Amino acid sequence: MRDLTNPRWIKLKGFLFLLMGVLAASLLMLDQPTLKAGLLLALSVWCFCRFYYFAFYVIEHYVDPSYRFSGLWDFFGYVMRQSPRGTKPTPGRERASATKADRPEA
C-alpha cells in the first residue's frame, strides 16, 4: 500500500478518526451512562494518547534518534528487534540540554 501524501486526504483521514472516536465514545456512554464508565473511558483515551506520544516522539528524540517510525506495526517490530539492554544512543545526537544535576558547579 502506498503512503498517503495528498494533504486533503490526510486531513479527511484525521477527521474521520476523530468522528469515529466521538461516535464510539458516545455509543459507550449511551450504553453505560455512569460516572465510572465516563472516567474509565477518559482515562483509557488519555493513556492511549500518551502511549502514541511515547511510541513516536519519546523513542525518536530520547532513546534512538536515528530511527524513524512509519506506524505502530513498525514501532512494535522495532521493540521486538531490540536487545534486552536497550539501544545505545547514536554518537553526536545526545540530548542537547543537560539537567541541573549534569551541569558542573560554577
C-alpha distances in whole Angstrom, upper triangle without the diagonal:
4,7,9,12,15,17,18,15,15,19,18,16,18,21,19,19,23,24,22,24,27,27,27,30,32,32,32,35,37,37,38,40,42,42,41,38,37,38,35,33,33,33,30,28,30,29,25,25,27,25,22,24,26,22,21,24,27,25,24,28,30,29,27,26,24,21,18,16,13,13,15,14,14,18,19,18,20,23,23,23,26,30,32,34,31,30,32,32,31,34,35,32,35,35,37,40,42,43,47,48,46,48,52,55,56
4,6,9,11,14,16,13,13,17,17,15,17,20,19,19,23,24,23,25,28,28,28,31,33,33,34,37,38,38,40,41,43,43,42,39,38,38,36,33,34,34,31,29,30,30,26,25,27,26,22,24,25,22,20,23,26,25,23,26,29,28,26,25,23,20,17,16,12,13,16,15,15,18,20,19,21,24,25,25,27,31,33,35,31,30,32,31,30,33,33,31,33,34,35,38,40,42,46,47,45,47,50,53,55
4,6,9,12,14,11,10,14,15,13,15,18,17,17,20,22,21,23,26,27,27,29,31,32,32,35,36,37,38,39,41,41,40,37,36,36,34,31,31,31,29,26,27,27,24,23,24,23,19,21,22,19,17,20,23,22,20,23,26,26,23,22,21,18,15,13,9,11,14,15,14,17,19,19,20,22,24,24,26,30,32,33,30,28,30,29,28,31,31,28,31,31,32,35,37,39,42,43,42,44,47,50,51
4,6,8,10,7,7,10,11,10,12,15,15,15,18,19,19,21,23,24,25,27,29,30,31,33,34,35,37,38,39,39,39,36,34,35,33,30,30,31,28,25,26,27,23,22,24,23,19,21,23,20,18,20,24,23,22,24,27,27,25,24,23,20,17,15,11,12,16,17,16,19,21,21,22,25,26,27,28,32,34,35,32,30,32,31,30,33,32,30,32,32,33,35,38,39,43,44,43,44,48,51,52
4,6,9,8,7,10,12,11,13,16,16,17,19,21,22,23,25,27,27,29,31,32,33,35,37,38,39,40,42,41,41,38,36,37,36,32,32,32,30,27,28,29,25,23,26,25,21,22,24,22,19,21,24,24,22,24,27,28,26,24,23,21,17,16,13,15,18,19,19,21,23,24,24,27,29,29,30,34,36,37,33,31,33,31,29,32,32,29,31,31,32,34,37,39,42,44,42,44,47,50,51
4,6,5,6,9,10,11,12,15,15,17,19,20,21,23,25,26,27,29,30,32,33,35,36,38,39,40,41,41,41,38,36,37,36,33,32,33,31,28,29,30,27,25,27,27,23,24,26,24,22,23,27,27,25,27,30,31,29,27,26,24,21,20,16,18,21,22,22,24,27,27,27,30,32,32,34,37,39,40,36,35,36,34,33,35,35,32,34,34,34,36,39,41,44,46,45,46,49,52,53
4,6,5,6,9,10,11,12,14,15,17,18,20,21,23,24,26,27,29,30,32,33,34,36,38,38,39,39,39,36,34,35,34,31,30,31,29,26,27,28,25,23,25,25,22,22,25,24,21,22,25,26,24,25,29,30,29,26,26,24,21,20,17,18,21,23,23,24,27,28,28,30,32,33,34,38,39,40,36,35,36,34,32,35,34,31,33,32,33,34,37,39,42,44,43,44,47,50,51
4,5,5,6,9,10,11,12,14,15,16,18,20,21,22,24,26,27,28,30,32,33,34,36,36,38,38,38,35,33,34,34,30,29,31,29,26,27,29,26,24,27,27,23,24,27,26,23,24,28,29,27,28,32,33,32,30,30,28,24,22,19,20,23,25,25,26,29,30,30,32,34,35,36,40,42,42,39,37,39,37,36,39,38,34,36,35,36,37,40,42,45,47,46,47,50,53,54
4,5,5,6,9,10,10,12,14,15,16,18,20,21,22,24,25,26,28,30,31,33,34,35,37,37,37,34,32,33,32,29,28,30,28,24,26,27,24,22,25,25,21,23,26,24,22,23,27,27,26,28,31,32,30,29,29,26,22,21,17,17,20,22,22,24,26,27,28,30,32,33,34,38,40,40,37,36,38,36,35,38,37,34,36,35,36,38,41,42,45,47,46,47,51,53,54
4,5,5,6,9,10,11,13,14,15,17,19,20,21,23,24,26,27,29,30,32,33,33,35,35,35,32,30,31,30,27,26,27,25,22,23,24,21,19,22,22,18,19,22,20,18,20,23,24,22,24,27,28,27,25,25,23,19,17,14,15,17,19,19,21,23,24,25,27,29,30,31,35,37,37,34,33,34,32,32,35,34,31,33,31,32,34,37,38,41,43,42,43,47,49,51
4,5,5,6,9,10,11,12,14,15,17,18,20,21,22,24,26,27,28,30,32,32,33,33,33,30,28,29,29,25,24,26,24,21,22,24,21,19,22,22,19,19,23,22,19,21,24,25,24,25,28,30,29,27,28,25,22,20,17,17,19,22,22,23,25,27,27,29,31,33,34,37,39,39,35,35,36,34,34,37,36,32,34,32,33,34,37,38,41,43,42,44,47,50,50
4,5,5,6,9,10,10,12,14,15,16,18,20,21,22,24,26,27,28,30,30,32,32,33,30,27,29,28,25,24,26,24,21,23,24,21,20,23,23,20,21,25,23,22,23,27,28,26,28,31,32,31,30,30,28,24,22,19,18,20,22,23,24,26,28,29,30,32,34,35,39,40,41,37,37,39,37,36,39,39,35,37,35,36,38,40,41,44,46,45,47,51,53,54
4,6,5,6,9,10,11,12,14,15,16,18,20,21,22,24,26,27,28,29,31,31,31,28,26,27,26,23,22,24,22,19,21,22,19,17,21,20,17,19,22,20,19,21,24,25,24,26,29,29,29,28,28,25,21,19,16,15,16,18,20,21,23,24,25,27,29,30,32,35,37,37,34,34,36,34,34,37,37,33,35,34,35,36,39,39,43,44,43,45,49,51,53
4,5,5,6,9,10,11,13,14,15,17,18,20,21,23,24,26,27,27,29,28,29,26,24,25,24,20,20,21,20,16,18,19,16,14,18,18,15,16,19,18,17,18,22,23,22,24,27,27,27,26,27,24,21,18,16,15,16,19,20,20,22,24,25,26,28,30,31,34,35,36,33,32,34,33,33,36,35,32,33,31,32,33,36,36,40,41,41,42,46,48,50
4,5,5,6,9,10,10,12,14,15,16,18,20,21,22,24,26,25,27,27,28,25,22,24,24,20,19,22,20,17,18,20,18,16,20,20,18,19,22,22,20,22,25,26,26,27,30,31,31,30,31,28,24,22,20,18,19,22,23,23,25,28,28,29,31,33,34,38,39,39,36,36,38,36,36,39,39,35,36,34,35,36,39,39,42,44,43,45,49,51,52
4,5,5,6,8,10,10,12,14,15,16,18,20,21,22,24,24,27,27,27,24,22,24,23,19,20,22,20,17,19,21,18,17,20,21,18,20,23,22,21,23,26,27,27,29,31,32,31,31,31,28,25,22,20,18,18,21,23,23,24,27,28,29,31,33,34,37,38,39,36,36,38,37,37,41,40,37,38,36,38,38,41,41,44,45,45,47,51,53,54
4,5,5,6,9,10,10,12,14,15,16,18,20,21,22,23,25,25,25,21,20,21,20,17,17,18,16,13,15,17,14,13,17,17,14,17,20,19,18,20,23,24,24,26,28,29,29,28,29,26,23,20,17,15,15,18,20,20,21,24,25,26,27,30,31,34,35,36,33,33,35,34,35,38,38,34,35,33,35,36,38,38,41,42,42,44,48,50,52
4,6,5,6,9,10,11,12,14,15,16,18,20,21,21,23,22,23,20,18,19,19,15,15,17,15,12,14,16,14,13,17,17,15,17,20,20,19,21,23,25,25,27,29,30,30,30,31,28,25,22,20,18,18,21,23,22,24,27,27,28,30,32,33,36,37,37,34,35,37,35,36,39,39,35,36,34,35,35,38,37,40,42,42,44,47,49,51
4,5,5,6,9,10,10,12,14,15,16,18,20,20,22,23,23,20,18,20,20,16,16,19,17,14,17,19,17,16,20,21,19,21,24,23,23,24,27,28,29,30,32,33,33,33,34,31,28,25,23,21,21,23,25,25,26,29,30,30,32,35,36,39,39,41,38,38,40,39,40,43,42,39,39,37,39,39,41,41,44,45,46,47,51,53,55
4,6,5,6,8,10,10,12,14,15,16,18,19,21,22,22,18,17,19,18,14,15,18,16,13,16,18,15,15,19,19,18,20,23,22,22,24,27,28,28,30,32,32,33,33,34,30,27,24,22,19,19,21,23,23,24,27,28,28,30,33,34,37,37,39,36,36,39,38,39,42,42,39,39,37,39,40,42,41,44,45,46,48,51,53,55
4,5,5,6,8,10,11,12,14,15,16,17,19,19,19,16,14,16,15,11,12,14,12,9,13,14,12,12,16,17,15,18,20,20,20,22,24,26,27,28,30,30,31,31,32,29,26,23,22,19,18,20,23,22,23,26,27,27,29,32,32,36,35,37,34,35,37,36,37,41,41,37,37,35,37,37,39,38,41,42,43,45,49,50,52
4,6,5,6,9,10,10,12,14,15,15,17,17,18,15,13,15,15,11,12,15,14,11,14,16,15,15,18,19,18,20,23,23,23,25,27,29,29,31,32,33,34,34,35,33,30,27,25,22,22,24,27,26,27,30,31,31,32,35,36,39,39,40,37,38,40,39,40,44,43,40,40,37,39,39,41,40,43,44,44,46,50,52,54
4,6,5,6,9,10,10,12,14,15,17,18,19,15,14,17,17,13,14,17,16,14,17,19,17,17,21,22,21,23,26,25,26,28,30,31,32,33,35,36,36,37,38,35,32,28,27,24,23,25,28,27,28,31,32,32,34,36,37,40,40,42,39,40,43,42,43,46,46,42,43,41,42,42,44,43,46,47,48,50,54,55,57
4,5,5,6,9,10,11,12,13,16,17,17,13,12,15,14,10,12,15,13,11,15,17,15,16,19,20,19,22,24,24,25,26,28,29,31,32,34,34,35,35,36,33,31,27,26,22,21,23,26,25,25,28,30,29,31,34,35,38,38,39,37,38,41,40,41,45,45,41,41,39,41,41,43,42,45,46,46,49,52,54,56
4,5,5,6,9,10,10,11,13,13,14,10,9,11,11,7,9,12,11,10,13,15,14,15,18,19,19,21,23,24,25,26,27,29,31,32,33,33,35,35,37,34,31,28,27,24,22,25,27,26,26,30,31,30,32,35,35,38,38,39,37,38,40,40,41,45,45,41,41,38,40,40,41,40,43,44,45,47,51,52,54
4,5,5,6,9,10,10,12,14,15,11,10,13,14,10,12,15,14,13,16,19,18,18,22,23,22,24,27,27,28,29,31,33,34,35,36,37,38,39,40,37,35,31,30,27,26,28,31,30,30,33,35,34,35,39,39,42,41,43,40,41,44,43,45,48,48,44,44,42,44,43,45,43,46,47,48,50,54,55,57
4,5,5,6,9,10,13,15,15,12,11,15,14,11,14,17,15,15,18,20,19,20,23,24,24,26,28,28,29,31,33,34,35,37,38,38,39,40,41,38,36,32,31,27,26,28,31,30,30,33,35,34,35,38,39,42,42,43,41,42,45,45,46,50,50,46,46,44,46,45,47,46,48,49,50,52,56,58,60
4,5,5,6,8,10,12,12,8,9,12,11,8,11,14,13,13,16,17,17,19,21,22,22,25,27,27,28,30,31,32,34,36,36,37,38,39,40,37,35,32,30,27,25,27,30,29,28,32,33,32,33,37,37,40,39,41,39,40,43,43,45,48,48,45,44,42,44,44,45,44,46,47,48,50,54,55,58
4,5,5,5,7,9,10,7,7,10,11,9,11,14,14,14,16,18,18,20,22,23,24,26,28,29,30,31,32,34,36,37,38,38,40,40,42,39,37,34,33,29,28,30,33,32,31,35,36,35,36,39,40,42,41,43,41,42,45,44,46,50,50,46,45,43,45,44,45,44,46,47,48,50,54,55,57
4,6,6,9,12,13,10,10,14,14,12,15,18,17,17,20,22,22,23,26,27,27,29,31,32,33,34,36,37,39,40,41,41,43,44,45,42,40,36,35,32,30,32,35,34,34,37,39,38,39,42,43,45,44,46,44,46,48,48,50,53,53,49,49,47,48,48,49,47,50,51,52,54,58,59,61
4,6,9,12,13,10,11,14,14,12,16,18,17,18,21,22,22,24,26,27,27,30,31,32,33,35,36,37,39,41,41,41,43,44,45,42,40,37,35,32,30,32,35,34,33,36,38,37,38,41,42,44,43,45,43,45,48,48,50,53,53,50,49,47,49,49,50,48,50,51,52,55,58,60,62
4,6,9,9,6,8,12,11,11,14,16,15,17,19,20,21,23,25,26,27,29,30,31,33,34,35,36,39,40,40,40,42,43,45,42,40,37,36,32,30,32,35,34,33,36,38,36,37,41,41,43,42,44,42,44,47,47,49,52,52,49,48,46,48,47,48,46,48,49,50,53,56,57,60
4,7,9,7,7,11,12,11,13,16,16,17,19,21,22,23,25,27,28,29,31,32,34,35,35,37,39,40,41,41,43,44,46,43,41,38,37,34,32,34,37,35,35,38,40,38,39,43,43,45,44,45,43,45,48,48,50,53,53,49,48,46,48,47,48,46,48,49,50,52,56,57,59
4,5,5,6,9,10,11,12,14,15,17,18,20,21,23,24,26,27,29,30,32,34,34,35,37,39,40,40,40,42,43,46,43,41,38,38,34,32,34,37,35,35,38,39,37,39,42,42,44,43,44,42,44,47,47,49,52,52,48,47,45,47,45,46,44,46,46,48,50,54,55,57
4,5,5,6,9,10,10,12,14,15,16,18,20,21,22,24,26,27,28,30,32,32,32,35,37,37,37,38,40,41,44,41,40,37,37,34,31,34,36,34,34,38,38,36,38,41,41,43,41,42,41,42,45,44,47,50,50,46,45,42,44,42,43,41,42,43,45,47,51,51,54
4,5,5,6,8,10,10,12,14,15,16,18,20,21,22,24,26,27,28,30,31,31,33,35,36,36,36,39,40,42,40,38,35,35,32,29,32,34,32,31,35,36,34,35,39,38,40,38,39,38,40,43,42,45,48,48,45,43,41,43,41,42,40,41,42,44,46,49,50,53
4,6,5,6,9,10,10,12,14,15,16,18,20,21,23,24,26,27,29,30,30,32,34,35,35,35,37,39,41,38,36,33,33,30,27,29,32,30,29,33,34,32,34,37,37,39,37,39,37,39,42,42,44,47,47,44,43,40,43,41,42,40,42,43,44,47,50,51,54
4,5,5,6,9,10,11,12,14,15,17,18,20,21,23,24,26,27,28,28,31,33,33,34,34,36,37,40,37,35,32,32,29,27,29,32,30,29,33,34,32,34,37,37,39,38,39,37,39,41,41,43,46,46,42,41,39,41,39,40,38,40,41,43,45,48,50,52
4,5,5,6,8,10,10,12,14,15,16,18,20,21,22,24,26,26,26,29,31,31,31,32,34,35,38,35,34,31,31,28,26,29,31,29,28,32,33,31,33,36,35,37,36,36,35,36,39,38,41,44,44,40,39,36,38,37,37,35,37,38,39,42,45,46,48
4,5,5,6,9,10,10,12,14,15,16,18,20,21,22,24,25,25,27,29,30,30,30,33,34,36,34,32,29,29,26,23,26,28,26,26,29,30,28,30,33,33,35,33,34,32,34,37,37,39,42,43,39,38,35,38,37,37,35,37,38,39,42,45,46,49
4,5,5,6,9,10,11,12,14,15,17,18,20,21,23,24,24,26,28,29,30,30,32,33,35,32,30,27,27,24,22,24,27,25,24,28,29,27,29,32,32,35,33,34,32,34,37,36,39,42,42,38,37,35,37,36,37,36,38,39,40,42,46,47,49
4,5,5,6,9,10,11,12,14,15,17,18,20,22,22,22,25,27,27,28,28,31,31,34,31,29,27,27,24,22,25,27,25,25,28,29,27,29,32,32,34,33,34,32,33,36,35,37,40,40,36,35,33,35,34,34,33,35,36,37,39,43,44,46
4,6,5,6,9,10,11,12,14,15,16,18,20,21,20,23,25,25,25,26,28,29,32,29,28,26,26,23,21,23,26,23,23,27,27,25,27,30,29,31,30,31,29,30,33,32,35,38,38,34,33,31,33,32,32,30,33,33,35,37,41,42,44
4,5,5,6,9,10,11,12,14,15,16,19,20,20,21,24,25,25,25,27,28,30,28,26,23,23,20,18,20,23,20,20,24,24,22,24,28,27,30,28,29,27,29,32,31,34,37,37,34,33,31,33,32,33,32,34,35,36,38,42,43,46
4,6,5,6,9,10,11,12,14,15,17,18,19,20,22,23,24,24,26,27,29,26,24,22,21,18,16,20,22,20,20,23,24,23,25,28,28,30,29,30,28,29,32,31,33,36,36,32,32,30,32,31,32,31,34,35,35,38,41,43,45
4,6,5,6,9,10,11,12,14,16,16,16,19,21,21,21,22,24,25,28,25,24,21,22,19,17,21,22,19,20,24,24,22,25,28,27,29,28,29,26,27,30,29,31,34,34,30,29,27,29,28,29,28,30,31,32,34,38,39,42
4,5,5,6,9,10,10,12,14,15,15,17,19,20,20,20,22,24,26,23,22,20,21,18,15,18,20,17,17,21,21,19,22,24,24,26,25,25,23,25,27,27,29,32,32,29,28,25,28,27,28,27,29,30,31,33,37,39,41
4,5,5,6,9,10,10,12,14,14,16,18,19,20,20,21,22,24,22,20,17,17,14,12,15,17,15,15,19,19,17,20,23,22,25,24,25,23,24,27,26,28,31,32,28,28,26,28,28,29,28,31,32,32,35,38,40,43
4,5,5,6,9,10,11,12,13,15,16,17,18,19,20,21,23,21,19,16,17,14,13,16,17,15,16,20,19,18,21,24,23,26,26,26,23,24,26,25,27,30,30,26,26,24,26,26,27,26,29,30,31,33,37,39,41
4,5,5,6,9,10,10,10,12,15,15,15,16,18,19,22,19,18,16,17,15,13,17,18,15,16,19,18,17,20,22,21,24,23,23,21,21,24,23,25,28,28,24,23,21,23,23,24,23,26,27,27,30,33,35,37
4,5,5,6,9,10,10,11,13,15,15,15,17,18,20,17,16,14,15,13,10,14,14,11,12,16,15,14,16,19,18,21,20,21,18,19,22,21,23,26,27,23,23,21,24,24,25,24,27,28,28,31,34,36,39
4,5,5,6,8,9,10,12,14,15,15,16,17,18,16,14,11,12,10,8,12,13,10,12,15,14,14,17,19,19,22,22,22,19,20,22,21,23,26,26,23,22,21,23,24,25,25,29,29,29,31,35,38,40
4,6,5,5,7,9,10,11,12,13,15,15,17,15,13,12,13,12,11,15,15,12,14,17,16,15,19,20,19,22,22,22,19,19,21,19,21,24,24,20,20,18,20,20,22,22,25,26,26,28,32,34,36
4,6,6,5,6,9,10,10,10,12,13,16,14,13,12,14,13,11,14,14,10,12,15,13,12,16,17,16,19,19,18,15,16,18,17,19,22,22,19,18,16,19,19,21,20,24,24,24,26,30,33,35
4,6,6,6,8,10,11,10,11,13,14,11,10,8,11,9,8,11,10,7,9,12,10,10,13,15,14,17,18,18,15,15,17,16,18,21,22,19,19,18,21,22,23,23,27,27,26,29,32,35,37
4,6,6,6,9,10,11,11,11,12,10,8,7,9,8,9,12,10,8,11,13,11,12,16,16,16,19,20,20,16,16,18,16,17,20,20,17,17,16,19,20,22,23,26,27,26,28,32,35,37
4,6,5,6,8,10,10,10,12,11,10,10,12,12,12,16,14,11,14,16,14,14,18,19,18,20,21,20,17,16,17,15,16,19,19,15,15,13,16,17,19,19,23,24,23,25,29,31,33
4,6,5,5,7,9,9,12,11,11,11,14,14,14,17,15,12,14,16,14,13,17,18,16,18,19,17,14,14,15,13,15,18,18,14,13,12,14,15,16,17,21,21,20,23,26,29,31
4,6,6,5,6,7,10,8,9,9,13,13,12,15,12,9,12,13,10,10,14,14,12,15,16,15,11,10,12,11,12,16,16,13,13,12,16,17,18,19,23,23,21,24,27,30,33
4,6,6,5,5,7,6,7,8,12,13,13,15,13,10,14,15,11,12,16,16,14,17,18,17,14,12,13,10,11,14,14,11,12,11,14,16,18,19,23,24,22,24,27,31,32
4,6,7,5,9,9,10,12,15,16,17,19,17,14,17,18,15,15,19,19,17,19,20,18,15,13,13,10,11,13,13,9,9,8,11,12,14,16,20,20,19,21,24,27,29
4,6,7,10,11,12,14,17,18,18,20,18,15,17,18,15,15,18,18,15,17,18,16,12,11,11,8,10,13,13,9,8,7,10,12,13,14,17,18,16,19,22,25,27
4,6,9,9,12,13,17,17,17,18,16,13,15,16,12,12,15,14,12,13,14,12,9,7,8,6,9,12,13,10,9,10,13,15,15,16,20,20,18,21,24,27,29
4,5,6,9,11,15,16,16,17,14,12,14,14,11,11,14,13,11,13,15,13,10,7,7,6,7,10,12,9,10,11,14,16,17,19,23,23,20,23,26,29,31
4,6,8,11,14,16,17,19,15,14,17,17,13,14,18,16,14,17,19,17,13,11,10,7,7,10,10,7,8,10,12,15,17,19,23,23,21,23,26,29,31
4,7,10,13,16,17,18,14,13,16,15,12,14,17,15,14,16,19,18,14,11,11,9,7,10,11,9,11,13,15,18,20,22,26,26,24,26,28,32,34
4,7,10,12,13,14,10,10,13,12,9,11,14,13,12,15,18,17,13,11,12,11,10,13,14,12,14,15,18,20,22,24,28,28,26,28,31,34,36
4,7,9,11,12,9,9,13,12,10,13,15,14,15,18,20,20,16,14,16,14,13,17,17,14,16,17,19,22,24,26,29,30,28,30,33,36,38
4,6,8,9,6,6,10,10,9,11,14,14,14,18,20,20,17,15,17,16,16,20,20,17,19,19,22,24,26,27,31,32,30,32,36,39,41
4,7,8,6,8,11,11,11,14,16,16,17,21,23,24,20,19,21,20,20,23,24,21,23,23,25,27,29,31,34,35,33,36,39,42,44
4,6,5,6,9,10,11,13,15,16,17,21,22,24,20,20,22,22,22,25,26,23,24,24,27,28,30,31,35,35,34,36,40,43,45
4,5,5,6,9,10,10,12,14,16,19,20,22,19,19,22,22,22,26,27,24,25,24,27,29,30,31,34,35,34,36,40,43,45
4,5,5,6,9,10,11,12,15,18,20,22,19,19,22,22,23,27,28,25,26,27,29,31,33,33,37,37,36,39,42,45,47
4,6,5,6,9,10,11,13,16,18,20,17,16,19,19,20,23,25,22,23,24,27,29,30,31,35,35,34,36,40,43,45
4,5,5,6,9,10,11,15,16,17,14,14,17,17,18,22,23,20,21,21,24,26,27,28,32,32,30,33,37,40,42
4,5,5,6,9,10,14,15,17,14,15,18,19,20,24,26,23,24,24,27,29,30,30,34,33,32,35,38,41,44
4,5,5,6,9,12,14,16,14,14,18,19,19,23,25,23,24,25,28,30,31,32,35,35,33,36,39,43,45
4,5,5,6,10,12,14,11,11,14,15,16,19,22,19,20,21,24,26,27,28,32,31,30,33,36,39,41
4,5,5,9,10,12,9,10,14,15,17,21,23,20,20,21,25,26,27,27,31,30,29,32,35,38,41
4,6,8,10,12,11,12,16,18,19,23,25,23,23,25,28,30,30,31,34,33,32,35,38,41,44
4,7,9,12,10,10,14,16,17,20,23,21,22,24,27,29,29,30,34,33,31,34,37,40,43
4,6,8,6,7,10,13,14,18,21,19,19,21,24,26,26,27,30,29,27,31,33,37,39
4,5,5,7,10,13,15,18,21,20,20,22,25,27,26,27,30,29,27,30,33,36,39
4,6,9,12,15,18,20,23,22,21,22,26,27,26,27,30,28,26,30,32,35,38
4,7,9,12,15,18,21,19,18,20,23,24,23,23,26,24,23,26,29,32,35
4,7,10,13,15,18,17,16,17,21,22,21,22,25,24,22,25,28,31,34
4,6,9,12,15,13,13,15,18,20,20,21,25,23,21,24,27,30,33
4,6,9,12,11,10,13,16,18,18,20,23,21,19,22,24,28,30
4,6,9,7,7,10,13,15,15,17,21,20,17,20,22,26,28
4,6,6,7,10,13,16,17,19,23,22,19,21,24,27,29
4,6,7,11,12,15,16,19,22,22,18,20,22,25,27
4,6,9,10,13,14,18,21,21,17,18,20,24,25
4,6,8,11,13,16,19,20,17,18,21,24,26
4,6,9,10,13,16,16,13,15,17,21,23
4,6,7,10,13,14,12,13,16,20,21
4,7,10,13,14,12,12,15,18,19
4,7,9,11,9,10,13,16,17
4,7,8,6,6,10,13,15
4,5,5,7,10,12,15
4,5,5,8,9,12
4,6,8,9,12
4,7,9,12
4,7,9
4,6
4
